[in-house]
Amino acid sequence: MKQSIATKQQTEIALRGKKVLVVGLAKTGISTARFLKHQGASVTATDILPASRIKGIDALHNTDVEIETGRHSLKHFLNADLIVVSPGISPDIEPLREARGKGIEIISEIELAFNFIEEPILAIAGTNGKTTTTTLIGKVLGDAGKRVFVGGNIGLPLIEYVMADKKADYLVAEVSSFQLEGIRRFRPHIAILLNITEDHLDRYASFDEYIVAKLRLFENMDKGDFAIINIDDPTIKSRISNLESQISILPFSSSTALKQGIYYKNGRIIYAVEGVEECYATGNFKLKGIHNMENIMAAIVAARICGVSKDKILKSIEEFNGLPHRMEFVKEINGVAYYNDSKGTNIGALQKSLVGMNSPVILIAGGKDKGGDYRVLKDLIRKKVKLLILLGEAKNKMKDALGDCTETRLVESLSEAVTVAAKRAAAGDVVLLSPACSSFDMFKNYEERGELFRREVMGVEGRG
């Protein structure tokens, strides 16, 4: 799965002297602009935000990159030979639509980077669990002595790997639907699709459009490549039949014993692939919950494809503490356990979190609505949640959808939500922050929201 050196050299030559527009100047856009300038392109970079709000923009000063901030001038889009779009930019903004109509090539940063990468890529996609799975695979391969780059939609953009002198045996990349919108040739050697549930419907015209973007992960894969998929996910299961003759499919399941694949049963993970059967006891795993068992199963299959032994895989998984803001245990106070799942920014994430709960739940949810249908949560809310505390822009919409399922309170702040939860909680209960919404109505990002939740929980005892 290596590109030829000739292909790489041809790409470098093709960029020299080209007029390239980079749209969006977050971390990915800044790295992309620097790389393109180094390749001899004539680079313009544009962002709708003012320069004062763009972190790291100083890295482009003294680089001869033309910088536009505070607007997107149509002339830059129509004068470009190539446009590279950062993940946060909607493909439907007017300047991109006009450039597309003129036939100007528009790609994402991962597509640009792929043209300069010769090493095998492990790409992890899905609505939920991408970052945990990506980080875990990186740890397992690294612990086994492999040289690994971990990045993509988390950490460093792929283009940073291209610019680095140090090369890896494997690139482990989280990829988002936004990044996959702009691919042409991008081809992972191992592609993992964890799940597809409603998300980003404030960006996509329909759920089906979002599904199509996710499934682009597989479109350039061929013989010798591997797809690791969640066969329990009905959307994935209904869409992958045409892949079976094209690439090797290795399914995982948390509900069904598989003859070929990996599955979870009675506290054990069973790996059964090409006549090899291995058992992974999960008792010492720090990651808990069915959703994390799914992430772990995907990581095990990927590591086995890369030649890592069972013993090394098991040791790495048992050492892995998980990531902040993802079903993170914060503290137990007077017999009440507090969990921070601020990264649960969509309905599917909240579903997974509630399914894993065996205690009565006081749920704190709400934020900026992303266009999903909260009514799919009704049965889980009735069964699991004794008090639903709602905040943010979406609180009234969520109350209309779920308020008849359990006792419901509307609050004005996260601080008030934690105070209400602490007063109502009894020993044996769980207080769970799992918003099912983005954070941008009240916070800079989900990290800021999760950190405030932690601080508020730590102050519960002090407030009596």
NUBA-328344 format. One record per residue (C-alpha): chain; x, y, z; residue in one letter; residue number from 0. Coordinates in Angstrom, 2 decimals. Each point is the difference from the previous one (the first is absolute). Layout:
N
vokol	x	y	z	guse	lumkol
A	X	Y	Z	a	NUM
...
END
This chain:
464
vokol	x	y	z	guse	lumkol
A	0.00	0.00	0.00	m	0
A	2.74	2.43	-0.95	k	1
A	-0.08	2.72	-2.58	q	2
A	2.82	0.12	-2.48	s	3
A	2.65	2.67	0.41	i	4
A	-0.89	1.19	-3.51	a	5
A	-3.54	0.81	1.08	t	6
A	1.29	2.02	2.94	k	7
A	2.43	1.99	-2.14	q	8
A	-2.69	0.74	-2.59	q	9
A	-2.23	1.42	2.73	t	10
A	2.77	2.24	1.30	e	11
A	0.68	1.34	-3.48	i	12
A	-3.72	0.57	-0.61	a	13
A	-0.25	2.32	3.03	l	14
A	2.92	2.19	-1.01	r	15
A	-1.29	3.32	-1.28	g	16
A	-3.66	-0.92	0.50	k	17
A	-2.38	2.54	1.50	k	18
A	-1.39	-1.81	3.06	v	19
A	-2.64	1.35	2.37	l	20
A	-0.20	-1.35	3.57	v	21
A	-3.44	0.55	1.55	v	22
A	-0.08	0.03	3.81	g	23
A	2.92	0.91	2.25	l	24
A	-0.31	-2.27	2.99	a	25
A	2.88	-2.38	0.67	k	26
A	-0.56	-2.02	-3.18	t	27
A	-0.22	3.04	-2.26	g	28
A	3.14	1.60	1.38	i	29
A	1.99	-3.22	-0.41	s	30
A	-1.35	-0.44	-3.54	t	31
A	0.95	3.53	-1.03	a	32
A	3.54	-0.43	1.33	r	33
A	0.41	-3.30	-1.84	f	34
A	-1.31	1.33	-3.31	l	35
A	2.31	3.00	0.18	k	36
A	2.92	-2.34	0.61	h	37
A	-1.00	-1.90	-3.15	q	38
A	0.29	3.15	-2.08	g	39
A	-3.69	0.80	-0.37	a	40
A	-1.39	3.53	-0.03	s	41
A	-2.14	-0.16	3.15	v	42
A	-2.91	2.08	1.23	t	43
A	-1.69	-0.84	3.30	a	44
A	-3.44	1.29	1.00	t	45
A	-2.08	-0.18	3.19	d	46
A	-3.32	1.60	0.87	i	47
A	1.26	0.79	3.53	l	48
A	2.03	3.12	0.79	p	49
A	3.74	-0.57	0.48	a	50
A	-0.30	0.72	3.74	s	51
A	-2.09	-3.17	0.41	r	52
A	2.23	-2.34	-2.01	i	53
A	2.40	-1.88	2.23	k	54
A	3.41	-0.65	-1.56	g	55
A	-0.39	2.33	-2.97	i	56
A	3.42	1.47	0.83	d	57
A	1.53	-3.16	-1.49	a	58
A	-0.94	1.32	-3.45	l	59
A	1.64	3.38	0.43	h	60
A	3.19	0.42	-2.04	n	61
A	-0.95	-2.98	-2.21	t	62
A	-1.26	1.92	-3.06	d	63
A	-3.44	-1.58	0.50	v	64
A	-2.67	2.57	-0.85	e	65
A	-2.36	0.09	2.98	i	66
A	-3.61	1.15	-0.05	e	67
A	-2.00	0.09	3.24	t	68
A	-3.47	1.21	0.92	g	69
A	-1.53	-1.02	-3.34	r	70
A	0.19	-2.38	-2.98	h	71
A	0.58	2.04	-3.15	s	72
A	-1.45	-1.73	-3.05	l	73
A	2.94	1.10	-2.18	k	74
A	2.39	-2.25	1.94	h	75
A	-2.23	-3.03	-0.60	f	76
A	-0.48	0.64	-3.71	l	77
A	3.69	0.75	-0.65	n	78
A	1.27	-3.20	1.61	a	79
A	1.28	-3.06	-1.85	d	80
A	-0.63	-2.14	3.09	l	81
A	-1.96	0.56	3.23	i	82
A	0.80	-1.88	3.21	v	83
A	-2.85	0.16	2.51	v	84
A	0.46	-0.42	3.76	s	85
A	-2.41	-2.37	1.82	p	86
A	-2.06	2.71	1.68	g	87
A	-1.00	1.68	-3.26	i	88
A	-3.34	-0.95	-1.53	s	89
A	0.27	-1.01	-3.67	p	90
A	-3.18	1.98	-0.64	d	91
A	1.30	3.49	0.70	i	92
A	-0.66	2.20	-3.01	e	93
A	3.64	0.54	-1.13	p	94
A	0.63	-3.78	-0.05	l	95
A	-3.21	-0.59	-1.96	r	96
A	1.09	2.53	-2.61	e	97
A	3.51	-1.45	-0.22	a	98
A	-1.46	-3.49	-0.41	r	99
A	-2.22	1.29	-2.79	g	100
A	3.06	1.35	-1.75	k	101
A	1.66	-3.45	0.17	g	102
A	2.70	0.93	2.50	i	103
A	1.31	-3.04	1.90	e	104
A	-0.95	0.02	3.70	i	105
A	1.58	-2.50	2.39	i	106
A	0.52	-0.56	3.72	s	107
A	3.30	0.05	1.87	e	108
A	0.06	-3.80	0.40	i	109
A	-0.26	-0.36	-3.78	e	110
A	2.90	2.40	-0.51	l	111
A	2.11	-1.81	2.61	a	112
A	-0.77	-3.44	-1.45	f	113
A	1.77	0.90	-3.23	n	114
A	3.24	0.28	1.97	f	115
A	-0.39	-3.03	2.28	i	116
A	1.52	-3.39	-0.82	e	117
A	-0.60	-1.73	3.34	e	118
A	-3.17	-1.99	0.83	p	119
A	-2.84	2.02	1.52	i	120
A	-2.42	-1.29	2.64	l	121
A	-3.05	2.29	-0.22	a	122
A	-2.64	0.04	2.74	i	123
A	-3.46	1.46	-0.68	a	124
A	-3.39	-0.06	1.70	g	125
A	-2.41	2.29	1.75	t	126
A	1.29	-0.95	3.45	n	127
A	3.13	-1.60	1.43	g	128
A	2.47	1.13	-2.69	k	129
A	2.42	1.79	2.29	t	130
A	0.10	-2.73	2.65	t	131
A	0.55	-2.71	-2.64	t	132
A	2.63	2.00	-1.87	t	133
A	1.93	0.76	3.18	t	134
A	-0.23	-3.62	1.18	l	135
A	1.26	-1.42	-3.30	i	136
A	2.87	2.47	0.06	g	137
A	0.93	-1.15	3.50	k	138
A	-0.22	-3.71	-0.83	v	139
A	2.19	0.34	-3.10	l	140
A	2.45	2.30	1.76	g	141
A	0.30	-2.28	3.02	d	142
A	0.75	-2.86	-2.40	a	143
A	3.01	1.88	-1.37	g	144
A	-1.57	1.36	-3.18	k	145
A	0.79	3.53	-1.13	r	146
A	-3.39	1.68	0.02	v	147
A	-1.45	3.38	-0.96	f	148
A	-3.37	0.72	1.63	v	149
A	-2.01	2.95	-1.30	g	150
A	-2.42	1.07	-2.69	g	151
A	-3.15	1.47	1.51	n	152
A	1.71	-0.07	3.43	i	153
A	3.39	1.30	0.97	g	154
A	2.17	0.69	-3.03	l	155
A	-1.48	0.20	-3.51	p	156
A	1.30	-2.59	-2.49	l	157
A	1.78	2.75	-1.89	i	158
A	2.23	0.52	3.06	e	159
A	1.21	-3.58	-0.40	y	160
A	0.90	0.71	-3.62	v	161
A	2.10	2.99	1.10	m	162
A	1.77	-1.90	2.79	a	163
A	3.38	-1.64	-0.49	d	164
A	-0.85	-2.96	2.23	k	165
A	-1.87	-2.77	-1.85	k	166
A	-2.32	-2.62	1.46	a	167
A	-0.88	-3.63	-0.63	d	168
A	-3.73	0.84	0.27	y	169
A	-2.13	3.13	-0.06	l	170
A	-3.02	-0.25	2.31	v	171
A	-2.46	2.72	-1.00	a	172
A	-3.39	1.02	1.31	e	173
A	-2.03	1.19	-3.00	v	174
A	-3.26	1.94	0.08	s	175
A	-2.84	0.13	-2.48	s	176
A	1.03	3.60	-0.71	f	177
A	3.48	-1.14	-1.05	q	178
A	-1.37	-2.87	-2.08	l	179
A	-2.19	2.41	-2.00	e	180
A	3.10	1.25	-1.78	g	181
A	1.86	-3.19	-0.94	i	182
A	0.81	-1.28	-3.50	r	183
A	2.69	-2.69	0.41	r	184
A	0.32	-0.29	3.80	f	185
A	0.38	-3.69	0.76	r	186
A	0.60	-1.51	3.43	p	187
A	1.52	-3.46	0.27	h	188
A	-2.18	-0.68	3.06	i	189
A	-3.30	1.87	0.34	a	190
A	-2.08	-0.19	3.19	i	191
A	-3.63	1.11	0.07	l	192
A	-1.28	-0.09	3.58	l	193
A	-3.60	1.18	-0.39	n	194
A	-2.24	2.44	-1.86	i	195
A	-2.73	1.83	1.90	t	196
A	-1.66	3.37	-0.57	e	197
A	2.45	2.87	0.34	d	198
A	0.92	3.28	-1.68	h	199
A	-3.48	0.34	-1.47	l	200
A	0.54	3.72	0.38	d	201
A	2.54	-0.41	-2.82	r	202
A	-1.41	-2.85	-2.09	y	203
A	-3.30	0.25	-1.84	a	204
A	-1.00	-3.49	1.16	s	205
A	1.22	-2.98	2.01	f	206
A	0.58	-1.84	-3.27	d	207
A	2.37	2.73	-1.18	e	208
A	1.97	-0.42	3.24	y	209
A	0.11	-3.79	-0.51	i	210
A	1.32	0.41	-3.54	v	211
A	2.80	2.24	1.29	a	212
A	1.03	-2.59	2.62	k	213
A	-0.01	-2.86	-2.51	l	214
A	2.44	1.83	-2.26	r	215
A	2.60	-1.47	2.37	l	216
A	-0.10	-3.21	-2.05	f	217
A	-0.41	1.28	-3.56	e	218
A	3.64	-0.32	-1.14	n	219
A	0.88	-3.19	1.88	m	220
A	0.88	-3.17	-1.88	d	221
A	1.36	-3.53	0.31	k	222
A	2.40	-0.29	2.92	g	223
A	-1.74	2.72	1.99	d	224
A	-2.11	-0.64	3.12	f	225
A	-3.32	1.45	1.21	a	226
A	-0.77	-0.46	3.70	i	227
A	-3.70	0.70	0.54	i	228
A	-2.63	-0.07	2.73	n	229
A	-2.42	-2.62	-1.31	i	230
A	-2.49	0.88	2.78	d	231
A	-0.53	3.45	-1.46	d	232
A	-3.07	-0.29	-2.27	p	233
A	1.07	2.87	-2.27	t	234
A	3.45	-1.50	-0.61	i	235
A	-1.36	-3.52	-0.42	k	236
A	-2.46	1.11	-2.66	s	237
A	2.63	1.87	-2.02	r	238
A	3.10	-2.22	-0.13	i	239
A	-1.15	-2.98	-2.09	s	240
A	1.59	1.41	-3.16	n	241
A	3.39	0.19	1.73	l	242
A	0.34	-3.72	0.65	e	243
A	1.36	-0.87	-3.45	s	244
A	2.38	2.95	0.04	q	245
A	1.85	-0.11	3.35	i	246
A	0.40	-2.20	3.08	s	247
A	-2.78	0.74	2.49	i	248
A	0.57	-0.81	3.67	l	249
A	-3.14	0.63	2.08	p	250
A	-0.31	0.52	3.73	f	251
A	-3.08	-0.47	2.18	s	252
A	-1.00	0.54	3.61	s	253
A	-3.16	-2.11	-0.39	s	254
A	0.67	-2.94	-2.34	t	255
A	2.61	-2.76	-0.08	a	256
A	1.79	0.17	-3.35	l	257
A	1.66	-2.83	-1.89	k	258
A	2.33	2.49	-1.69	q	259
A	0.75	3.20	1.91	g	260
A	0.09	1.11	3.63	i	261
A	-2.77	0.14	2.57	y	262
A	-0.75	0.70	3.66	y	263
A	-1.74	-2.58	2.17	k	264
A	-0.26	-0.51	3.77	n	265
A	2.84	2.33	0.89	g	266
A	2.39	-1.35	-2.63	r	267
A	1.03	1.11	-3.47	i	268
A	0.39	-2.85	-2.46	i	269
A	2.20	0.53	-3.06	y	270
A	-0.75	-2.59	-2.71	a	271
A	1.71	0.77	-3.30	v	272
A	1.30	-2.45	-2.64	e	273
A	0.07	-2.97	2.36	g	274
A	1.68	1.87	2.86	v	275
A	-2.06	0.29	3.20	e	276
A	1.12	2.13	2.94	e	277
A	-1.75	1.03	3.21	c	278
A	0.53	3.40	1.62	y	279
A	-1.25	0.25	3.60	a	280
A	-1.38	3.50	0.62	t	281
A	-0.05	0.02	3.81	g	282
A	3.13	2.16	0.29	n	283
A	-0.99	2.50	-2.69	f	284
A	-0.28	3.55	1.32	k	285
A	-2.37	0.87	-2.86	l	286
A	-3.55	-1.02	0.88	k	287
A	-3.29	-0.21	-1.88	g	288
A	-1.13	-1.79	-3.17	i	289
A	1.00	2.94	-2.18	h	290
A	3.57	-0.30	1.27	n	291
A	-0.01	-3.76	-0.58	m	292
A	-0.83	0.82	-3.64	e	293
A	2.90	2.46	-0.17	n	294
A	2.32	-2.58	1.52	i	295
A	-1.09	-2.76	-2.39	m	296
A	0.75	2.24	-2.98	a	297
A	3.42	0.78	1.46	a	298
A	0.79	-3.67	0.57	i	299
A	-0.78	-0.94	-3.61	v	300
A	2.06	2.89	-1.36	a	301
A	2.97	-0.90	2.21	a	302
A	-0.16	-3.68	-0.98	r	303
A	0.04	0.98	-3.71	i	304
A	3.15	2.01	0.78	c	305
A	1.64	-3.05	1.57	g	306
A	-0.28	0.84	3.70	v	307
A	-0.33	-3.03	2.29	s	308
A	-2.94	-0.63	2.30	k	309
A	2.09	0.39	3.17	d	310
A	1.32	3.40	-1.03	k	311
A	-3.46	1.18	-1.06	i	312
A	-1.54	-1.09	3.30	l	313
A	2.70	1.70	2.07	k	314
A	-0.43	3.31	-1.85	s	315
A	-3.80	-0.05	0.31	i	316
A	0.16	-0.74	3.73	e	317
A	2.31	3.01	0.45	e	318
A	-2.20	2.38	-2.00	f	319
A	-1.88	2.47	2.23	n	320
A	-2.27	1.43	-2.66	g	321
A	-0.35	3.66	-0.97	l	322
A	-1.37	3.03	1.84	p	323
A	-3.65	0.93	-0.51	h	324
A	-0.94	-3.44	-1.34	r	325
A	-1.95	-1.85	2.70	m	326
A	2.67	1.26	2.38	e	327
A	-0.54	-0.93	3.64	f	328
A	0.36	3.24	1.98	v	329
A	-0.74	-0.87	3.61	k	330
A	-2.28	-1.87	2.39	e	331
A	-1.67	2.20	2.61	i	332
A	-2.24	-1.52	2.68	n	333
A	-0.50	-3.11	-2.12	g	334
A	-0.84	1.97	-3.17	v	335
A	2.28	-0.49	-3.02	a	336
A	0.57	2.99	-2.31	y	337
A	0.96	-0.60	-3.65	y	338
A	1.18	2.56	-2.55	n	339
A	-1.00	-0.89	-3.56	d	340
A	0.23	3.53	-1.39	s	341
A	1.31	-1.46	-3.28	k	342
A	-3.42	-1.63	-0.43	g	343
A	-1.08	2.68	-2.47	t	344
A	-2.66	-1.97	-1.88	n	345
A	-2.99	-2.23	0.63	i	346
A	1.84	-3.23	-0.80	g	347
A	2.67	0.77	2.61	a	348
A	-2.64	0.53	2.68	l	349
A	-1.68	-3.27	-1.00	q	350
A	3.26	-1.92	0.47	k	351
A	0.65	1.67	3.36	s	352
A	-3.46	-0.80	1.37	l	353
A	0.05	-3.61	-1.23	v	354
A	3.13	-0.58	2.12	g	355
A	-1.61	1.32	3.20	m	356
A	-1.40	-2.46	2.53	n	357
A	-0.83	2.56	2.71	s	358
A	-2.71	2.69	0.12	p	359
A	1.24	2.98	-2.01	v	360
A	-0.36	3.73	0.52	i	361
A	0.77	1.21	-3.50	l	362
A	1.29	3.48	-0.88	i	363
A	-0.48	0.66	-3.72	a	364
A	-0.48	2.78	-2.51	g	365
A	2.03	2.61	-1.84	g	366
A	-0.02	1.07	-3.62	k	367
A	-2.39	-2.12	-2.04	d	368
A	1.48	-1.93	-2.95	k	369
A	-3.24	-0.92	-1.73	g	370
A	-0.57	-3.55	1.30	g	371
A	-3.24	-1.60	1.20	d	372
A	0.13	-0.33	3.80	y	373
A	-3.11	-2.18	0.04	r	374
A	2.13	-3.08	-0.75	v	375
A	1.21	0.32	3.62	l	376
A	-3.47	-0.40	1.54	k	377
A	0.23	-3.65	1.04	d	378
A	3.47	0.40	1.50	l	379
A	-1.00	3.13	1.89	i	380
A	-3.04	-1.78	1.46	r	381
A	2.05	-3.03	1.08	k	382
A	3.19	1.65	1.20	k	383
A	-0.53	3.65	0.96	v	384
A	-1.66	1.06	3.25	k	385
A	0.58	3.73	-0.59	l	386
A	0.76	1.79	-3.27	l	387
A	1.69	3.39	0.36	i	388
A	0.09	2.07	-3.18	l	389
A	1.92	3.15	-0.88	l	390
A	1.15	1.99	-3.00	g	391
A	-1.64	0.96	-3.28	e	392
A	-1.47	-3.46	-0.54	a	393
A	-1.63	-0.39	3.42	k	394
A	-3.55	0.82	-1.10	n	395
A	0.20	-2.20	-3.10	k	396
A	1.32	-2.86	2.17	m	397
A	-2.71	0.57	2.61	k	398
A	-2.68	-0.16	-2.70	d	399
A	1.44	-3.31	-1.24	a	400
A	0.87	-1.65	3.33	l	401
A	-1.72	1.88	2.82	g	402
A	-2.82	-2.54	0.33	d	403
A	2.47	-2.88	0.55	c	404
A	1.24	1.01	3.46	t	405
A	0.17	2.93	2.39	e	406
A	1.61	2.90	-1.89	t	407
A	1.59	3.26	1.16	r	408
A	1.17	2.95	-2.08	l	409
A	3.01	1.95	1.28	v	410
A	1.98	3.02	-1.15	e	411
A	3.58	-1.18	0.60	s	412
A	2.16	-3.07	0.49	l	413
A	0.72	1.14	3.54	s	414
A	-3.72	0.01	0.77	e	415
A	-0.36	-3.41	-1.65	a	416
A	2.65	-1.56	2.26	v	417
A	-1.54	1.62	3.08	t	418
A	-3.46	-1.37	-0.85	v	419
A	1.44	-3.44	-0.77	a	420
A	1.97	-0.15	3.26	a	421
A	-3.07	0.93	2.07	k	422
A	-2.16	-2.67	-1.63	r	423
A	2.54	-2.83	-0.20	a	424
A	-0.10	-2.89	2.46	a	425
A	2.67	-2.60	0.76	a	426
A	0.23	-2.42	-2.92	g	427
A	-0.99	2.59	-2.60	d	428
A	2.11	1.25	-2.89	v	429
A	0.19	3.65	-1.05	v	430
A	0.90	0.03	-3.68	l	431
A	0.90	2.95	-2.21	l	432
A	-0.66	-1.26	-3.52	s	433
A	-1.41	2.95	-1.95	p	434
A	-0.98	-1.52	-3.41	a	435
A	0.71	3.52	-1.31	c	436
A	3.01	2.08	-0.91	s	437
A	1.38	2.47	2.53	s	438
A	0.22	3.12	-2.13	f	439
A	-3.05	1.78	1.42	d	440
A	1.65	0.39	3.42	m	441
A	3.61	-1.17	-0.30	f	442
A	3.04	0.23	-2.25	k	443
A	0.03	-3.79	-0.44	n	444
A	-0.96	-3.27	1.70	y	445
A	3.26	0.04	2.01	e	446
A	-0.90	3.29	1.66	e	447
A	-3.46	-1.37	0.81	r	448
A	1.44	-3.21	1.46	g	449
A	2.60	1.84	2.07	e	450
A	-2.68	2.25	1.52	l	451
A	-2.07	-3.10	0.84	f	452
A	3.03	-1.50	1.78	r	453
A	0.56	3.18	2.03	r	454
A	-3.67	0.20	0.94	e	455
A	-0.01	-3.65	1.12	v	456
A	3.14	0.54	2.08	m	457
A	-1.80	2.86	1.74	g	458
A	-3.08	-2.04	0.89	v	459
A	1.32	-1.13	3.40	e	460
A	1.06	3.54	0.88	g	461
A	-3.55	1.22	-0.65	r	462
A	-1.37	-2.71	2.28	g	463
END
